[in-house]
Every structure is written in C-alpha cells, then in structure tokens.
Amino acid sequence: MYVCICNALKCSQFREAAASGAQDVTSAFKACGAKPRCGRCFEDAASVIEQAMPTLAALPAAVPAE
C-alpha cells in the first residue's frame, strides 16, 4: 500500500528503512532517498515505522567479539 503518494513510497519501503535503522519519519525518507513534500503521510509513515520497531527489538542483539 502506498503511504506517501508524493514520492510513491510504499509500506514495505518504510519497513525496510526502519530495519536499516531509521527511527523516525525524517530518517526513513532519507533512507528511501526521498524528501517529504506535503506532509500528509507523516502519521501513517510513523505508524508503519513504529510497528516495524517491535519486530526489530525482538531480534537477538549482536554480541561483541572478545
């Protein structure tokens, strides 16, 4: 489903951005190589990112090599 019509960004792209470390809408746009335009998608984009975060938190943390 499209989240940002102005940039033709889909839910999957925002989820991938969150998986790559984006923690907010601005950093997700940057990770997607886009710039926010009208701002109408911010709430939906934030929701997608937020929903992706618990999934990432459930992954085991990397253990530093000794």
PDB file with one MODEL, atoms N, CA, C and O in Angstrom:
MODEL        1
ATOM      1  N   MET A   1       0.841  -1.173   0.000  1.00  0.00           N
ATOM      2  CA  MET A   1       0.000   0.000   0.000  1.00  0.00           C
ATOM      3  C   MET A   1       0.893   1.246   0.000  1.00  0.00           C
ATOM      4  O   MET A   1       1.909   1.290   0.693  1.00  0.00           O
ATOM      5  N   TYR A   2       0.509   2.240  -0.771  1.00  0.00           N
ATOM      6  CA  TYR A   2       1.256   3.492  -0.792  1.00  0.00           C
ATOM      7  C   TYR A   2       0.992   4.267   0.492  1.00  0.00           C
ATOM      8  O   TYR A   2      -0.151   4.401   0.931  1.00  0.00           O
ATOM      9  N   VAL A   3       2.058   4.769   1.080  1.00  0.00           N
ATOM     10  CA  VAL A   3       1.968   5.622   2.256  1.00  0.00           C
ATOM     11  C   VAL A   3       2.161   7.070   1.835  1.00  0.00           C
ATOM     12  O   VAL A   3       1.405   7.951   2.244  1.00  0.00           O
ATOM     13  N   CYS A   4       3.167   7.309   1.023  1.00  0.00           N
ATOM     14  CA  CYS A   4       3.464   8.655   0.536  1.00  0.00           C
ATOM     15  C   CYS A   4       3.193   8.700  -0.963  1.00  0.00           C
ATOM     16  O   CYS A   4       3.940   8.138  -1.764  1.00  0.00           O
ATOM     17  N   ILE A   5       2.118   9.373  -1.320  1.00  0.00           N
ATOM     18  CA  ILE A   5       1.741   9.490  -2.726  1.00  0.00           C
ATOM     19  C   ILE A   5       2.714  10.416  -3.461  1.00  0.00           C
ATOM     20  O   ILE A   5       3.070  10.151  -4.610  1.00  0.00           O
ATOM     21  N   CYS A   6       3.145  11.497  -2.810  1.00  0.00           N
ATOM     22  CA  CYS A   6       4.040  12.459  -3.453  1.00  0.00           C
ATOM     23  C   CYS A   6       5.325  11.809  -3.960  1.00  0.00           C
ATOM     24  O   CYS A   6       5.820  12.153  -5.034  1.00  0.00           O
ATOM     25  N   ASN A   7       5.864  10.868  -3.183  1.00  0.00           N
ATOM     26  CA  ASN A   7       7.124  10.204  -3.531  1.00  0.00           C
ATOM     27  C   ASN A   7       6.928   8.754  -3.960  1.00  0.00           C
ATOM     28  O   ASN A   7       7.902   8.045  -4.215  1.00  0.00           O
ATOM     29  N   ALA A   8       5.680   8.310  -4.039  1.00  0.00           N
ATOM     30  CA  ALA A   8       5.358   6.923  -4.410  1.00  0.00           C
ATOM     31  C   ALA A   8       6.097   5.922  -3.529  1.00  0.00           C
ATOM     32  O   ALA A   8       6.686   4.962  -4.026  1.00  0.00           O
ATOM     33  N   LEU A   9       6.062   6.156  -2.198  1.00  0.00           N
ATOM     34  CA  LEU A   9       6.708   5.255  -1.237  1.00  0.00           C
ATOM     35  C   LEU A   9       5.666   4.344  -0.607  1.00  0.00           C
ATOM     36  O   LEU A   9       4.593   4.789  -0.199  1.00  0.00           O
ATOM     37  N   LYS A  10       5.997   3.078  -0.536  1.00  0.00           N
ATOM     38  CA  LYS A  10       5.083   2.068  -0.003  1.00  0.00           C
ATOM     39  C   LYS A  10       5.447   1.690   1.429  1.00  0.00           C
ATOM     40  O   LYS A  10       6.522   2.025   1.925  1.00  0.00           O
ATOM     41  N   CYS A  11       4.524   0.984   2.079  1.00  0.00           N
ATOM     42  CA  CYS A  11       4.739   0.493   3.450  1.00  0.00           C
ATOM     43  C   CYS A  11       6.041  -0.291   3.539  1.00  0.00           C
ATOM     44  O   CYS A  11       6.824  -0.118   4.473  1.00  0.00           O
ATOM     45  N   SER A  12       6.257  -1.150   2.559  1.00  0.00           N
ATOM     46  CA  SER A  12       7.442  -2.007   2.588  1.00  0.00           C
ATOM     47  C   SER A  12       8.726  -1.183   2.599  1.00  0.00           C
ATOM     48  O   SER A  12       9.709  -1.579   3.225  1.00  0.00           O
ATOM     49  N   GLN A  13       8.727  -0.057   1.921  1.00  0.00           N
ATOM     50  CA  GLN A  13       9.917   0.789   1.894  1.00  0.00           C
ATOM     51  C   GLN A  13      10.160   1.434   3.257  1.00  0.00           C
ATOM     52  O   GLN A  13      11.307   1.579   3.678  1.00  0.00           O
ATOM     53  N   PHE A  14       9.097   1.819   3.941  1.00  0.00           N
ATOM     54  CA  PHE A  14       9.251   2.383   5.283  1.00  0.00           C
ATOM     55  C   PHE A  14       9.680   1.304   6.274  1.00  0.00           C
ATOM     56  O   PHE A  14      10.460   1.578   7.186  1.00  0.00           O
ATOM     57  N   ARG A  15       9.175   0.071   6.104  1.00  0.00           N
ATOM     58  CA  ARG A  15       9.614  -1.036   6.961  1.00  0.00           C
ATOM     59  C   ARG A  15      11.094  -1.332   6.741  1.00  0.00           C
ATOM     60  O   ARG A  15      11.832  -1.558   7.700  1.00  0.00           O
ATOM     61  N   GLU A  16      11.529  -1.333   5.486  1.00  0.00           N
ATOM     62  CA  GLU A  16      12.945  -1.555   5.172  1.00  0.00           C
ATOM     63  C   GLU A  16      13.812  -0.449   5.762  1.00  0.00           C
ATOM     64  O   GLU A  16      14.904  -0.715   6.264  1.00  0.00           O
ATOM     65  N   ALA A  17      13.332   0.778   5.704  1.00  0.00           N
ATOM     66  CA  ALA A  17      14.070   1.900   6.289  1.00  0.00           C
ATOM     67  C   ALA A  17      14.214   1.711   7.794  1.00  0.00           C
ATOM     68  O   ALA A  17      15.280   1.968   8.355  1.00  0.00           O
ATOM     69  N   ALA A  18      13.146   1.262   8.450  1.00  0.00           N
ATOM     70  CA  ALA A  18      13.199   1.002   9.892  1.00  0.00           C
ATOM     71  C   ALA A  18      14.183  -0.121  10.186  1.00  0.00           C
ATOM     72  O   ALA A  18      14.919  -0.057  11.171  1.00  0.00           O
ATOM     73  N   ALA A  19      14.203  -1.139   9.351  1.00  0.00           N
ATOM     74  CA  ALA A  19      15.141  -2.256   9.530  1.00  0.00           C
ATOM     75  C   ALA A  19      16.586  -1.796   9.350  1.00  0.00           C
ATOM     76  O   ALA A  19      17.512  -2.384   9.908  1.00  0.00           O
ATOM     77  N   SER A  20      16.761  -0.738   8.565  1.00  0.00           N
ATOM     78  CA  SER A  20      18.104  -0.194   8.321  1.00  0.00           C
ATOM     79  C   SER A  20      18.511   0.826   9.381  1.00  0.00           C
ATOM     80  O   SER A  20      19.610   1.377   9.326  1.00  0.00           O
ATOM     81  N   GLY A  21      17.628   1.076  10.344  1.00  0.00           N
ATOM     82  CA  GLY A  21      17.968   1.963  11.453  1.00  0.00           C
ATOM     83  C   GLY A  21      17.178   3.246  11.548  1.00  0.00           C
ATOM     84  O   GLY A  21      17.349   3.996  12.509  1.00  0.00           O
ATOM     85  N   ALA A  22      16.317   3.526  10.587  1.00  0.00           N
ATOM     86  CA  ALA A  22      15.503   4.737  10.663  1.00  0.00           C
ATOM     87  C   ALA A  22      14.541   4.627  11.841  1.00  0.00           C
ATOM     88  O   ALA A  22      13.828   3.634  11.982  1.00  0.00           O
ATOM     89  N   GLN A  23      14.529   5.650  12.679  1.00  0.00           N
ATOM     90  CA  GLN A  23      13.680   5.616  13.868  1.00  0.00           C
ATOM     91  C   GLN A  23      12.574   6.658  13.825  1.00  0.00           C
ATOM     92  O   GLN A  23      11.734   6.718  14.723  1.00  0.00           O
ATOM     93  N   ASP A  24      12.575   7.473  12.787  1.00  0.00           N
ATOM     94  CA  ASP A  24      11.526   8.480  12.642  1.00  0.00           C
ATOM     95  C   ASP A  24      11.259   8.715  11.166  1.00  0.00           C
ATOM     96  O   ASP A  24      11.960   8.188  10.302  1.00  0.00           O
ATOM     97  N   VAL A  25      10.245   9.505  10.892  1.00  0.00           N
ATOM     98  CA  VAL A  25       9.811   9.732   9.511  1.00  0.00           C
ATOM     99  C   VAL A  25      10.909  10.403   8.694  1.00  0.00           C
ATOM    100  O   VAL A  25      11.160  10.016   7.553  1.00  0.00           O
ATOM    101  N   THR A  26      11.552  11.390   9.263  1.00  0.00           N
ATOM    102  CA  THR A  26      12.592  12.112   8.529  1.00  0.00           C
ATOM    103  C   THR A  26      13.726  11.191   8.110  1.00  0.00           C
ATOM    104  O   THR A  26      14.158  11.226   6.958  1.00  0.00           O
ATOM    105  N   SER A  27      14.209  10.373   9.026  1.00  0.00           N
ATOM    106  CA  SER A  27      15.304   9.467   8.689  1.00  0.00           C
ATOM    107  C   SER A  27      14.847   8.370   7.734  1.00  0.00           C
ATOM    108  O   SER A  27      15.650   7.866   6.950  1.00  0.00           O
ATOM    109  N   ALA A  28      13.573   7.993   7.785  1.00  0.00           N
ATOM    110  CA  ALA A  28      13.046   6.997   6.856  1.00  0.00           C
ATOM    111  C   ALA A  28      13.006   7.563   5.432  1.00  0.00           C
ATOM    112  O   ALA A  28      13.363   6.874   4.477  1.00  0.00           O
ATOM    113  N   PHE A  29      12.575   8.812   5.298  1.00  0.00           N
ATOM    114  CA  PHE A  29      12.586   9.446   3.981  1.00  0.00           C
ATOM    115  C   PHE A  29      14.007   9.493   3.434  1.00  0.00           C
ATOM    116  O   PHE A  29      14.243   9.197   2.263  1.00  0.00           O
ATOM    117  N   LYS A  30      14.943   9.865   4.286  1.00  0.00           N
ATOM    118  CA  LYS A  30      16.342   9.948   3.861  1.00  0.00           C
ATOM    119  C   LYS A  30      16.840   8.576   3.407  1.00  0.00           C
ATOM    120  O   LYS A  30      17.524   8.465   2.390  1.00  0.00           O
ATOM    121  N   ALA A  31      16.495   7.529   4.167  1.00  0.00           N
ATOM    122  CA  ALA A  31      16.905   6.168   3.813  1.00  0.00           C
ATOM    123  C   ALA A  31      16.294   5.727   2.483  1.00  0.00           C
ATOM    124  O   ALA A  31      16.875   4.909   1.770  1.00  0.00           O
ATOM    125  N   CYS A  32      15.131   6.266   2.155  1.00  0.00           N
ATOM    126  CA  CYS A  32      14.452   5.933   0.893  1.00  0.00           C
ATOM    127  C   CYS A  32      14.931   6.815  -0.249  1.00  0.00           C
ATOM    128  O   CYS A  32      14.505   6.633  -1.390  1.00  0.00           O
ATOM    129  N   GLY A  33      15.809   7.768   0.039  1.00  0.00           N
ATOM    130  CA  GLY A  33      16.305   8.668  -0.989  1.00  0.00           C
ATOM    131  C   GLY A  33      15.267   9.677  -1.438  1.00  0.00           C
ATOM    132  O   GLY A  33      15.270  10.112  -2.590  1.00  0.00           O
ATOM    133  N   ALA A  34      14.374  10.051  -0.523  1.00  0.00           N
ATOM    134  CA  ALA A  34      13.296  10.985  -0.857  1.00  0.00           C
ATOM    135  C   ALA A  34      13.246  12.107   0.178  1.00  0.00           C
ATOM    136  O   ALA A  34      13.835  12.018   1.255  1.00  0.00           O
ATOM    137  N   LYS A  35      12.528  13.159  -0.185  1.00  0.00           N
ATOM    138  CA  LYS A  35      12.308  14.282   0.731  1.00  0.00           C
ATOM    139  C   LYS A  35      10.809  14.440   0.924  1.00  0.00           C
ATOM    140  O   LYS A  35      10.044  14.347  -0.036  1.00  0.00           O
ATOM    141  N   PRO A  36      10.380  14.682   2.173  1.00  0.00           N
ATOM    142  CA  PRO A  36       8.954  14.911   2.410  1.00  0.00           C
ATOM    143  C   PRO A  36       8.472  16.126   1.623  1.00  0.00           C
ATOM    144  O   PRO A  36       9.203  17.100   1.446  1.00  0.00           O
ATOM    145  N   ARG A  37       7.243  16.048   1.161  1.00  0.00           N
ATOM    146  CA  ARG A  37       6.692  17.175   0.399  1.00  0.00           C
ATOM    147  C   ARG A  37       5.511  17.783   1.147  1.00  0.00           C
ATOM    148  O   ARG A  37       5.680  18.785   1.841  1.00  0.00           O
ATOM    149  N   CYS A  38       4.327  17.205   1.024  1.00  0.00           N
ATOM    150  CA  CYS A  38       3.138  17.841   1.607  1.00  0.00           C
ATOM    151  C   CYS A  38       2.963  17.513   3.094  1.00  0.00           C
ATOM    152  O   CYS A  38       2.336  18.290   3.814  1.00  0.00           O
ATOM    153  N   GLY A  39       3.491  16.402   3.564  1.00  0.00           N
ATOM    154  CA  GLY A  39       3.407  16.048   4.972  1.00  0.00           C
ATOM    155  C   GLY A  39       2.173  15.259   5.381  1.00  0.00           C
ATOM    156  O   GLY A  39       2.061  14.865   6.542  1.00  0.00           O
ATOM    157  N   ARG A  40       1.265  15.021   4.480  1.00  0.00           N
ATOM    158  CA  ARG A  40       0.031  14.303   4.827  1.00  0.00           C
ATOM    159  C   ARG A  40       0.290  12.853   5.226  1.00  0.00           C
ATOM    160  O   ARG A  40      -0.539  12.240   5.899  1.00  0.00           O
ATOM    161  N   CYS A  41       1.417  12.309   4.823  1.00  0.00           N
ATOM    162  CA  CYS A  41       1.710  10.897   5.090  1.00  0.00           C
ATOM    163  C   CYS A  41       2.438  10.676   6.413  1.00  0.00           C
ATOM    164  O   CYS A  41       2.623   9.531   6.825  1.00  0.00           O
ATOM    165  N   PHE A  42       2.852  11.746   7.083  1.00  0.00           N
ATOM    166  CA  PHE A  42       3.691  11.599   8.273  1.00  0.00           C
ATOM    167  C   PHE A  42       3.091  10.675   9.323  1.00  0.00           C
ATOM    168  O   PHE A  42       3.797   9.834   9.879  1.00  0.00           O
ATOM    169  N   GLU A  43       1.819  10.817   9.599  1.00  0.00           N
ATOM    170  CA  GLU A  43       1.182   9.996  10.630  1.00  0.00           C
ATOM    171  C   GLU A  43       1.206   8.518  10.230  1.00  0.00           C
ATOM    172  O   GLU A  43       1.550   7.661  11.045  1.00  0.00           O
ATOM    173  N   ASP A  44       0.846   8.220   8.994  1.00  0.00           N
ATOM    174  CA  ASP A  44       0.841   6.837   8.532  1.00  0.00           C
ATOM    175  C   ASP A  44       2.256   6.271   8.462  1.00  0.00           C
ATOM    176  O   ASP A  44       2.486   5.120   8.832  1.00  0.00           O
ATOM    177  N   ALA A  45       3.198   7.076   7.990  1.00  0.00           N
ATOM    178  CA  ALA A  45       4.587   6.632   7.905  1.00  0.00           C
ATOM    179  C   ALA A  45       5.129   6.332   9.303  1.00  0.00           C
ATOM    180  O   ALA A  45       5.805   5.322   9.499  1.00  0.00           O
ATOM    181  N   ALA A  46       4.843   7.187  10.260  1.00  0.00           N
ATOM    182  CA  ALA A  46       5.291   6.975  11.634  1.00  0.00           C
ATOM    183  C   ALA A  46       4.695   5.697  12.205  1.00  0.00           C
ATOM    184  O   ALA A  46       5.364   4.969  12.937  1.00  0.00           O
ATOM    185  N   SER A  47       3.456   5.428  11.875  1.00  0.00           N
ATOM    186  CA  SER A  47       2.796   4.210  12.346  1.00  0.00           C
ATOM    187  C   SER A  47       3.472   2.957  11.776  1.00  0.00           C
ATOM    188  O   SER A  47       3.693   1.983  12.496  1.00  0.00           O
ATOM    189  N   VAL A  48       3.796   2.992  10.493  1.00  0.00           N
ATOM    190  CA  VAL A  48       4.470   1.853   9.867  1.00  0.00           C
ATOM    191  C   VAL A  48       5.832   1.623  10.510  1.00  0.00           C
ATOM    192  O   VAL A  48       6.205   0.486  10.801  1.00  0.00           O
ATOM    193  N   ILE A  49       6.569   2.702  10.729  1.00  0.00           N
ATOM    194  CA  ILE A  49       7.893   2.605  11.351  1.00  0.00           C
ATOM    195  C   ILE A  49       7.768   2.068  12.769  1.00  0.00           C
ATOM    196  O   ILE A  49       8.531   1.192  13.177  1.00  0.00           O
ATOM    197  N   GLU A  50       6.805   2.594  13.519  1.00  0.00           N
ATOM    198  CA  GLU A  50       6.590   2.155  14.903  1.00  0.00           C
ATOM    199  C   GLU A  50       6.238   0.669  14.966  1.00  0.00           C
ATOM    200  O   GLU A  50       6.716  -0.050  15.844  1.00  0.00           O
ATOM    201  N   GLN A  51       5.409   0.217  14.042  1.00  0.00           N
ATOM    202  CA  GLN A  51       5.034  -1.196  14.009  1.00  0.00           C
ATOM    203  C   GLN A  51       6.213  -2.080  13.650  1.00  0.00           C
ATOM    204  O   GLN A  51       6.282  -3.228  14.090  1.00  0.00           O
ATOM    205  N   ALA A  52       7.139  -1.565  12.858  1.00  0.00           N
ATOM    206  CA  ALA A  52       8.319  -2.337  12.476  1.00  0.00           C
ATOM    207  C   ALA A  52       9.321  -2.414  13.613  1.00  0.00           C
ATOM    208  O   ALA A  52      10.088  -3.374  13.688  1.00  0.00           O
ATOM    209  N   MET A  53       9.335  -1.431  14.497  1.00  0.00           N
ATOM    210  CA  MET A  53      10.311  -1.385  15.583  1.00  0.00           C
ATOM    211  C   MET A  53      10.208  -2.554  16.554  1.00  0.00           C
ATOM    212  O   MET A  53      11.247  -3.124  16.889  1.00  0.00           O
ATOM    213  N   PRO A  54       9.020  -2.956  17.035  1.00  0.00           N
ATOM    214  CA  PRO A  54       8.969  -4.107  17.943  1.00  0.00           C
ATOM    215  C   PRO A  54       9.522  -5.372  17.300  1.00  0.00           C
ATOM    216  O   PRO A  54      10.117  -6.206  17.981  1.00  0.00           O
ATOM    217  N   THR A  55       9.331  -5.517  16.003  1.00  0.00           N
ATOM    218  CA  THR A  55       9.868  -6.672  15.294  1.00  0.00           C
ATOM    219  C   THR A  55      11.384  -6.652  15.383  1.00  0.00           C
ATOM    220  O   THR A  55      12.013  -7.688  15.600  1.00  0.00           O
ATOM    221  N   LEU A  56      11.961  -5.490  15.216  1.00  0.00           N
ATOM    222  CA  LEU A  56      13.410  -5.364  15.290  1.00  0.00           C
ATOM    223  C   LEU A  56      13.905  -5.585  16.710  1.00  0.00           C
ATOM    224  O   LEU A  56      14.964  -6.179  16.913  1.00  0.00           O
ATOM    225  N   ALA A  57      13.148  -5.113  17.692  1.00  0.00           N
ATOM    226  CA  ALA A  57      13.542  -5.272  19.094  1.00  0.00           C
ATOM    227  C   ALA A  57      13.519  -6.733  19.513  1.00  0.00           C
ATOM    228  O   ALA A  57      14.239  -7.124  20.431  1.00  0.00           O
ATOM    229  N   ALA A  58      12.701  -7.542  18.853  1.00  0.00           N
ATOM    230  CA  ALA A  58      12.599  -8.955  19.201  1.00  0.00           C
ATOM    231  C   ALA A  58      13.787  -9.765  18.692  1.00  0.00           C
ATOM    232  O   ALA A  58      14.015 -10.888  19.140  1.00  0.00           O
ATOM    233  N   LEU A  59      14.546  -9.191  17.751  1.00  0.00           N
ATOM    234  CA  LEU A  59      15.705  -9.900  17.227  1.00  0.00           C
ATOM    235  C   LEU A  59      16.818  -9.928  18.271  1.00  0.00           C
ATOM    236  O   LEU A  59      16.982  -8.964  19.019  1.00  0.00           O
ATOM    237  N   PRO A  60      17.580 -11.013  18.334  1.00  0.00           N
ATOM    238  CA  PRO A  60      18.662 -11.064  19.316  1.00  0.00           C
ATOM    239  C   PRO A  60      19.720 -10.010  19.032  1.00  0.00           C
ATOM    240  O   PRO A  60      20.057  -9.740  17.879  1.00  0.00           O
ATOM    241  N   ALA A  61      20.229  -9.430  20.084  1.00  0.00           N
ATOM    242  CA  ALA A  61      21.252  -8.400  19.951  1.00  0.00           C
ATOM    243  C   ALA A  61      22.582  -9.048  19.585  1.00  0.00           C
ATOM    244  O   ALA A  61      22.880 -10.168  19.999  1.00  0.00           O
ATOM    245  N   ALA A  62      23.360  -8.333  18.814  1.00  0.00           N
ATOM    246  CA  ALA A  62      24.686  -8.827  18.442  1.00  0.00           C
ATOM    247  C   ALA A  62      25.596  -8.773  19.674  1.00  0.00           C
ATOM    248  O   ALA A  62      25.565  -7.807  20.436  1.00  0.00           O
ATOM    249  N   VAL A  63      26.376  -9.781  19.852  1.00  0.00           N
ATOM    250  CA  VAL A  63      27.306  -9.845  20.970  1.00  0.00           C
ATOM    251  C   VAL A  63      28.686  -9.469  20.450  1.00  0.00           C
ATOM    252  O   VAL A  63      29.180 -10.078  19.502  1.00  0.00           O
ATOM    253  N   PRO A  64      29.314  -8.465  21.067  1.00  0.00           N
ATOM    254  CA  PRO A  64      30.623  -8.051  20.576  1.00  0.00           C
ATOM    255  C   PRO A  64      31.667  -9.158  20.738  1.00  0.00           C
ATOM    256  O   PRO A  64      31.652  -9.897  21.723  1.00  0.00           O
ATOM    257  N   ALA A  65      32.560  -9.263  19.774  1.00  0.00           N
ATOM    258  CA  ALA A  65      33.620 -10.274  19.826  1.00  0.00           C
ATOM    259  C   ALA A  65      34.607  -9.886  20.905  1.00  0.00           C
ATOM    260  O   ALA A  65      34.856  -8.704  21.145  1.00  0.00           O
ATOM    261  N   GLU A  66      35.159 -10.881  21.543  1.00  0.00           N
ATOM    262  CA  GLU A  66      36.134 -10.616  22.604  1.00  0.00           C
ATOM    263  C   GLU A  66      37.544 -10.661  22.057  1.00  0.00           C
ATOM    264  O   GLU A  66      38.502 -10.461  22.803  1.00  0.00           O
TER     265      GLU A  66
ENDMDL
END
